Amino acid sequence: MKITVYCLKGSAGKTPIAVNIALERGYALGTNEPYNLLDKLIPEDRFVSIEPSEAFPDLPAEIDIVFDLAGMMSREGHKSIVSAVKQSDVVLVPIYNELKCINAGIHTIRELQEQGAKVVVVATKLQKQSGERFTDWRDSRDFQNIKLVLDEVLGEDIPVLPLKFSKVFDTIFEKEASINQIMANDGLARYTYAEIAQQFDDLLFYLEKNYA
């Protein structure tokens, strides 16, 4: 399976999502960011780093990879983004509940739709607001606002999956391990990160069921 993680807005959660997928599933990881620390997390034989103006090679169907992309697809010189999107089964667009990020996410989706990409939105950094009580993060105000704006502006039902705010995304880089790998080696982590781990498992199950 080939997955792209892409959004015009920085700090939306692209790299943590991509790295967790790569570590959890043993995928290769491709990036167009020349300055990164990903080569310390991903084995050399599963890591591809190129310049934004370069194109990723067309990879055989049997190679599983997640592309972690920065930049703007429509800007001249970003062959890397188009080449990754063109060979991906699905593109994940992380969006958190902030006006600039939602606007950037909408622009990102429109760019991707022009390329014929299949898009799944990941509502990131979800947090409980004052007075909120729910058991399903889809009922949170953060999630509902993201979904409402996307539906109203884009006029279609794009899949949106929840991913709550969690410090585990920093821990992934510190431990050089996926969420489930961290939990397997730490009893306290198994309790602390159980909910976010389940959300990520649900996300991967959804992708593998619908796009693999």
C-alpha positions in Angstrom: 0.0 0.0 0.0 1.2 3.5 -0.7 0.0 6.4 1.5 0.7 10.1 1.2 0.4 12.4 4.2 0.2 16.0 3.1 -1.2 19.4 4.1 -0.2 22.9 3.2 -0.3 24.0 6.9 2.7 23.1 9.0 2.4 21.6 12.5 -0.8 19.7 11.5 0.7 16.4 12.4 2.0 15.1 9.0 5.3 13.8 10.2 4.2 12.0 13.4 1.4 10.3 11.4 3.8 9.2 8.7 6.5 8.0 11.0 4.1 6.0 13.2 2.7 4.3 10.1 6.2 3.5 8.9 7.4 2.1 12.3 4.2 0.3 13.0 3.8 -1.4 9.6 7.4 -1.6 8.5 6.7 0.7 5.6 9.4 2.6 3.7 9.2 6.3 4.2 9.7 9.0 1.6 10.2 12.7 2.2 10.8 15.9 0.2 12.1 17.8 3.2 15.9 18.1 2.8 16.5 18.9 6.5 15.0 16.2 8.7 15.9 13.7 11.3 13.9 10.8 9.8 17.0 8.9 8.6 17.7 8.3 12.3 14.3 6.6 12.7 14.0 4.7 9.5 16.5 2.1 8.3 18.5 3.2 5.3 17.0 0.6 3.0 13.5 1.9 3.8 14.2 5.6 3.6 14.0 7.9 0.5 14.8 11.6 0.7 14.6 13.9 -2.3 14.6 17.6 -3.1 11.2 19.2 -3.7 12.0 19.7 -7.3 12.8 16.0 -7.9 10.2 13.3 -8.6 10.0 10.2 -6.5 10.7 7.1 -8.6 7.7 5.0 -9.7 7.8 2.2 -7.1 6.7 -1.4 -7.7 3.2 -2.3 -6.4 4.7 -4.7 -3.8 6.6 -1.9 -2.1 4.7 -0.4 0.9 5.6 3.3 1.5 4.3 6.4 3.3 5.2 9.8 1.8 5.7 12.6 4.3 5.4 15.8 2.2 5.9 19.5 2.6 5.4 22.4 0.2 2.7 23.4 -2.2 1.7 21.1 -5.1 0.6 23.9 -7.4 3.9 25.8 -7.0 6.5 25.2 -9.8 9.3 23.0 -8.7 7.3 20.6 -6.5 7.5 17.6 -8.7 8.0 15.5 -5.6 4.4 16.1 -4.3 2.7 15.3 -7.6 4.9 12.2 -8.2 4.0 10.8 -4.7 0.3 11.6 -4.9 0.0 10.0 -8.4 1.2 6.6 -7.1 -0.5 6.7 -3.8 -3.6 4.6 -3.0 -4.9 7.3 -0.6 -3.8 10.8 0.7 -4.2 11.6 4.4 -4.8 15.3 5.0 -4.3 16.2 8.7 -6.3 19.2 9.9 -6.8 20.6 13.4 -9.5 23.0 14.6 -7.9 26.3 13.8 -9.0 28.7 11.1 -5.7 28.9 9.2 -5.3 25.1 9.3 -8.9 24.4 8.1 -8.5 26.9 5.3 -5.2 25.4 4.3 -6.7 21.9 4.5 -9.5 22.9 2.2 -7.1 24.3 -0.4 -5.0 21.1 0.0 -8.0 18.9 -0.7 -8.9 20.9 -3.8 -5.4 20.6 -5.1 -5.5 16.8 -4.5 -8.9 16.4 -6.2 -7.5 18.0 -9.3 -5.0 15.2 -9.4 -7.7 12.6 -8.9 -6.5 11.6 -5.5 -8.6 9.7 -2.9 -8.6 11.8 0.2 -9.1 11.0 3.9 -9.0 13.8 6.5 -7.5 13.1 9.9 -8.9 15.5 12.5 -5.8 16.0 14.6 -5.0 17.6 18.0 -8.5 17.0 19.3 -9.0 18.1 22.9 -11.9 18.2 25.3 -13.3 21.7 25.8 -14.8 23.0 29.0 -17.9 21.1 29.9 -17.6 18.5 27.2 -18.6 14.9 28.0 -18.5 12.2 25.3 -17.1 8.7 24.7 -16.6 9.1 21.0 -14.2 11.8 19.8 -16.3 12.3 16.7 -18.7 14.0 19.1 -16.1 16.6 20.3 -16.5 20.2 19.3 -13.1 20.2 17.6 -14.1 17.3 15.4 -17.6 18.5 14.7 -16.3 22.0 13.6 -13.8 20.5 11.2 -16.4 18.2 9.7 -19.0 20.9 9.4 -16.8 23.4 7.6 -15.5 20.7 5.2 -19.0 19.6 4.4 -20.3 23.1 3.9 -17.3 24.4 1.8 -16.5 21.3 -0.3 -20.1 20.1 -0.6 -19.4 16.4 -0.2 -18.9 13.8 2.4 -15.1 13.3 2.7 -14.1 10.7 5.3 -12.9 12.3 8.5 -11.3 10.2 11.2 -10.4 11.4 14.8 -6.9 11.6 16.4 -6.8 13.2 19.8 -4.0 15.4 21.1 -1.3 13.3 22.8 2.3 13.7 23.9 3.0 10.2 22.5 3.8 11.8 19.2 6.9 13.4 20.8 7.7 10.1 22.5 7.7 8.3 19.1 10.8 10.3 18.1 12.4 10.0 21.5 11.9 6.2 21.7 12.3 5.6 17.9 9.3 3.3 18.1 5.6 3.3 17.1 2.8 3.9 19.7 2.1 0.2 20.0 5.8 -0.7 20.3 6.1 1.9 23.1 3.1 0.4 24.9 4.5 -3.1 24.5 7.5 -2.2 26.6 6.0 0.0 29.2 3.1 -0.9 31.5 2.3 2.8 32.3 2.3 3.6 28.6 -0.2 0.8 27.9 -2.6 2.7 30.1 -1.7 6.3 29.2 -1.7 5.8 25.4 -4.5 3.2 25.1 -7.0 5.6 23.6 -4.7 7.2 21.0 -3.4 3.8 20.1 -6.9 2.6 19.4 -7.6 5.6 17.2 -4.5 4.9 15.2 -5.4 1.2 14.9 -8.8 2.2 13.7 -7.3 4.6 11.1 -5.0 1.9 9.7 -7.8 -0.6 9.6 -10.0 1.9 7.7 -7.2 2.6 5.2 -6.3 -1.1 4.7 -10.0 -2.1 4.3 -10.9 0.7 1.8 -7.8 1.5 -0.1 -5.3 -1.4 0.0 
